[in-house]
């Protein structure tokens, strides 16, 4: 695993998901579906920037 600053949001998010796995509980702060949607949005934004077009989600 790459070195990460412990105050970084990604670091804390990964830690949260790992603790959910270790404690065998479903994530409550951010669900896997919300994470998937956030990635889809970021990819659409990047595509829009590159193409100069509106991207439907």
C-alpha positions in Angstrom: 0.0 0.0 0.0 1.4 3.5 -0.8 2.4 5.8 2.0 -0.4 8.3 2.8 -0.7 11.2 5.1 -3.0 10.2 8.0 -5.0 13.5 7.8 -5.8 12.9 4.1 -9.5 12.3 3.4 -8.7 9.3 1.3 -6.7 7.8 4.1 -9.5 8.2 6.6 -12.1 6.8 4.1 -10.0 3.7 3.5 -9.6 3.3 7.3 -13.3 3.6 7.8 -14.0 0.9 5.2 -11.4 -1.4 6.6 -12.9 -1.0 10.1 -16.3 -1.9 8.7 -14.8 -5.1 7.2 -13.0 -5.9 10.4 -16.2 -5.4 12.5 -18.4 -7.2 9.9 -20.8 -4.2 9.6 -22.2 -2.3 6.6 -20.8 1.1 5.9 -23.2 3.9 7.1 -21.3 7.1 6.2 -20.7 6.4 2.6 -22.2 3.3 1.0 -20.5 1.5 -1.9 -23.2 2.7 -4.2 -22.5 6.3 -3.2 -18.8 5.8 -3.9 -19.6 4.3 -7.3 -21.8 7.3 -8.1 -19.0 9.7 -7.0 -16.5 8.0 -9.3 -19.0 8.0 -12.2 -19.5 11.7 -11.7 -15.8 12.5 -11.6 -15.3 10.5 -14.8 -18.1 12.3 -16.5 -16.6 15.6 -15.4 -13.3 14.7 -16.8 -14.8 13.6 -20.1 -16.8 16.8 -20.3 -13.6 18.8 -19.8 -11.7 16.9 -22.4 -14.5 17.0 -25.0 -16.1 20.3 -24.2 -19.5 18.6 -24.3 -22.3 18.0 -21.8 -22.1 14.4 -20.6 -25.3 12.7 -19.6 -25.2 10.5 -16.5 
